[in-house]
Amino acid sequence: MYPIFTESLSVDKVTIAIADLPPSLEGTKIVQLSDLHYDGQRLSENLLQDAIEASNQEEPDLILLTGDYITDSTKPIEPLVLHLKHLRSRLGIYACLGNHDVYYPNSRKAVVEAMTRIGIEVLWNAIAHPLGAELPIVGLADFWSGEFRPTPVFAQLDPNVPRIVLSHNPDTAAILKKWRVDLQLSGHTHGGQIALPGWDSAPLMLQSLRSHLHPSLWGFVPLMKKCACVVKHWEWGRGLHQIGDNQLYVNRGLGSYFPGRYGCPPEVTVMTLVCRSSELRLM
């Protein structure tokens, strides 16, 4: 079903403080895009074009993509990459995959091949060094893929070296607390799509409501079962969070499911990296 409610694109700017950040990387600008769900229903051509133009206007050093480029068919990945090839950054584009990108037969292969053709490097339990050896980019397999195996990946990294981790599902932050993760970038939640006054998202409100009800009444809370299947930690559903010693940023995504978005606009995130001694702040 097509979304009923739509909102204009929001370009959210955030400063991220990272311990041990080399002085040469101070001020590095990263753009994050997530959850495009390009399928003819959940992302309009105009919104996609706005997001690409907004990203290019920032002249980022690096673009990072955090999954769910398609929804329920691999066919849209071909026209999607014709749009994505217009993204520009100084050091390239790196991506992880989301659950929709790997759920269907041969979908992972189709998505990776299409994105590789336009120069996007897809990281699947792999490490890349576009910013140099002093700040590696780690891309993990999707949490639900059956191949989410961070242990051998992190074993390759010096614990004294900061790193940025791409992991589509923010629930993985609970597992990744055992390792150093200076910045985890995730998506998946769409920010809950609907935010009501006093709440970050409608799913978080429903989760809180259920916690005050007897289990026999949980079935009467609308959409609660569906929301609970998306993520466990709706309190991490959007924005910047401190998870133990690690930082997590969850992008609200570009695509929208029915009924749409209210108080939760689609997002292009622009991040500026600074040394840990600088104040972490939303701009």
C-alpha positions in Angstrom: 0.0 0.0 0.0 1.2 3.5 -0.8 2.0 5.8 2.1 -0.8 8.3 2.8 1.3 10.9 4.8 4.4 12.4 3.3 7.0 14.9 4.6 9.7 16.9 3.0 13.3 15.7 3.2 15.3 16.8 6.3 19.1 17.3 6.2 20.2 16.6 9.7 23.7 17.7 10.7 25.5 16.2 13.7 29.0 16.5 15.1 30.5 13.2 16.2 33.3 13.1 18.7 35.8 10.2 18.3 38.6 9.4 20.7 42.0 9.0 19.2 40.9 10.6 15.9 44.0 11.6 14.0 44.4 15.3 13.5 44.4 14.8 9.8 40.8 13.5 10.0 39.5 16.4 12.1 36.6 17.9 10.2 36.0 14.9 8.0 32.4 15.1 6.6 30.4 11.9 6.1 26.9 11.6 4.6 24.7 8.7 5.6 21.7 7.5 3.5 19.6 4.5 4.5 16.4 2.5 3.8 15.6 3.7 0.3 13.1 0.9 -0.4 13.1 1.9 -4.0 10.2 0.0 -5.5 7.8 2.4 -7.1 5.7 2.9 -3.9 7.8 3.8 -0.9 10.2 6.4 -2.3 9.3 9.0 -4.9 11.6 10.0 -7.7 11.5 13.6 -6.5 12.5 12.6 -2.9 15.3 10.5 -4.2 16.6 13.3 -6.4 16.3 15.7 -3.5 18.4 13.4 -1.3 21.1 13.0 -4.0 21.3 16.8 -4.5 21.4 17.5 -0.8 24.2 15.0 -0.4 26.2 16.5 -3.3 25.7 20.0 -2.0 27.5 19.0 1.2 30.6 17.9 -0.8 31.2 15.0 1.6 34.5 13.2 2.1 32.7 9.9 2.3 29.2 8.5 1.7 28.0 5.6 3.8 24.8 3.6 3.0 23.2 1.4 5.6 20.9 -1.0 3.8 17.4 -1.8 2.4 17.8 -0.4 -1.1 15.0 -2.7 -2.4 11.8 -4.1 -0.8 10.3 -7.2 -2.2 11.9 -7.6 -5.7 15.4 -7.2 -7.1 14.3 -5.6 -10.3 14.3 -2.0 -8.9 18.0 -2.2 -8.1 18.9 -1.6 -11.7 17.1 1.8 -12.1 18.1 2.7 -8.6 21.8 2.5 -9.3 21.3 4.8 -12.3 20.3 7.4 -9.8 22.9 6.5 -7.2 25.7 6.9 -9.7 25.2 10.6 -9.5 26.2 10.7 -5.8 29.6 12.4 -5.4 32.2 12.2 -2.6 35.9 12.7 -2.4 36.7 9.2 -1.1 33.9 7.1 -2.5 30.8 5.3 -1.3 30.7 2.3 1.0 27.6 0.3 2.0 26.3 -2.6 4.1 23.2 -4.6 3.3 19.8 -4.7 5.0 17.3 -7.5 5.6 15.3 -6.7 2.4 18.5 -6.8 0.4 19.3 -10.4 1.3 15.8 -12.0 2.0 14.8 -13.1 -1.5 16.5 -15.6 -3.7 19.6 -14.2 -5.3 18.8 -10.7 -4.0 22.1 -10.3 -2.3 24.0 -11.1 -5.4 21.9 -8.8 -7.6 22.2 -5.9 -5.2 26.0 -6.3 -4.7 26.6 -6.7 -8.5 24.5 -3.6 -9.4 26.1 -1.4 -6.8 29.6 -2.6 -7.6 29.1 -1.6 -11.2 28.8 2.0 -10.3 31.7 2.0 -7.9 29.9 1.4 -4.5 31.8 -1.0 -2.4 29.5 -3.3 -0.4 31.1 -4.6 2.9 29.8 -7.9 4.2 31.8 -8.8 7.3 34.6 -6.8 5.8 36.9 -3.8 6.5 37.8 -1.0 4.2 40.2 2.0 4.6 39.0 4.9 2.6 40.0 7.3 5.4 43.3 5.4 6.0 44.4 2.8 8.4 43.8 5.1 11.3 40.0 5.0 10.9 38.8 1.8 9.3 35.2 1.3 8.0 33.7 -2.0 9.1 30.6 -3.4 7.3 28.8 -6.2 8.9 26.4 -8.8 7.5 22.7 -8.1 8.2 21.7 -9.2 11.7 18.9 -11.6 10.3 21.0 -13.0 7.5 22.5 -15.9 9.5 25.9 -14.6 8.7 26.2 -11.8 11.3 29.7 -12.7 12.7 31.4 -9.7 14.2 34.0 -11.7 16.2 36.4 -12.6 13.4 36.0 -9.1 11.8 36.9 -7.2 15.0 39.7 -9.6 15.7 41.5 -8.1 12.7 41.5 -4.6 14.3 43.9 -3.0 16.7 41.8 -2.1 19.8 43.6 1.2 20.1 42.4 2.3 16.6 39.0 4.0 16.3 36.6 2.6 13.8 33.2 3.3 12.2 30.8 0.3 11.9 28.0 -0.1 9.4 25.2 -2.4 10.7 21.7 -2.1 9.3 19.8 -3.2 12.4 20.4 -1.1 15.5 19.7 -4.0 17.8 23.2 -5.2 17.0 24.5 -2.4 19.2 23.7 -4.5 22.2 26.0 -7.3 20.9 28.7 -4.9 19.8 29.1 -3.4 23.2 31.9 -6.0 23.9 34.0 -4.3 21.2 35.2 -0.8 20.6 32.7 0.9 18.2 33.4 4.6 18.0 30.4 5.1 15.7 27.9 2.6 14.6 25.6 3.7 11.7 22.3 1.9 11.4 18.8 2.4 9.8 16.1 -0.3 9.6 13.5 1.5 11.9 12.5 4.3 9.6 12.5 6.3 12.9 9.2 4.7 13.7 7.7 6.8 10.8 5.2 8.5 13.2 6.2 10.6 16.1 3.6 11.9 18.6 4.0 14.8 21.0 6.2 13.8 23.9 7.4 10.6 22.2 10.3 9.9 19.9 8.1 7.5 17.9 4.7 5.8 18.0 6.3 2.3 18.4 8.2 3.5 21.5 4.9 4.7 22.9 3.2 1.4 22.1 6.1 -0.5 23.7 5.8 1.7 26.9 2.0 1.1 26.9 2.4 -2.7 26.7 4.9 -2.7 29.6 2.1 -1.3 31.8 -0.5 -3.9 30.7 -1.1 -7.4 31.8 0.2 -9.8 29.1 -3.4 -11.0 28.4 -4.1 -7.5 27.1 -1.1 -7.1 24.8 -3.1 -8.3 21.8 -5.3 -5.2 22.1 -2.4 -2.8 21.6 -2.6 -2.0 17.9 0.4 -2.8 15.7 2.5 -3.8 18.8 3.3 -7.2 17.5 4.4 -5.9 14.2 6.5 -3.1 15.7 8.2 -5.6 18.1 9.3 -7.7 15.1 11.2 -4.8 13.6 13.5 -4.1 16.5 13.7 -4.9 20.2 15.3 -1.6 21.2 12.8 1.1 20.0 14.5 3.5 22.4 17.3 3.5 19.8 14.9 4.0 17.0 16.3 7.3 15.7 19.1 9.7 16.2 22.3 9.6 18.3 22.7 7.2 21.3 25.4 6.3 23.8 25.4 2.5 24.2 27.9 1.7 26.9 31.2 3.1 25.7 30.0 3.1 22.0 28.0 5.5 19.9 25.1 4.6 17.7 23.4 6.8 15.1 20.1 5.6 13.6 19.1 7.3 10.3 15.3 7.6 9.8 15.7 6.5 6.2 14.2 7.8 2.9 11.5 5.2 2.1 8.1 5.0 3.9 5.7 2.2 4.6 1.9 2.7 4.9 0.5 4.8 6.5 3.5 7.1 6.0 5.4 9.7 8.0 4.2 12.3 10.5 6.7 14.2 12.7 9.5 11.9 11.3 10.7 13.2 8.0 13.0 11.3 5.6 16.6 12.0 6.4 19.9 12.7 4.9 22.5 12.8 7.7 25.6 14.9 7.5 28.2 14.1 10.1 31.4 16.0 10.9 34.1 14.1 12.9 36.0 15.8 15.7 38.4 14.7 18.4 36.8 13.4 21.5 37.8 16.4 23.6 35.4 18.5 21.5 31.9 18.8 22.6 29.4 16.4 21.1 26.4 18.4 19.9 23.6 18.4 17.5 23.9 21.4 15.1 
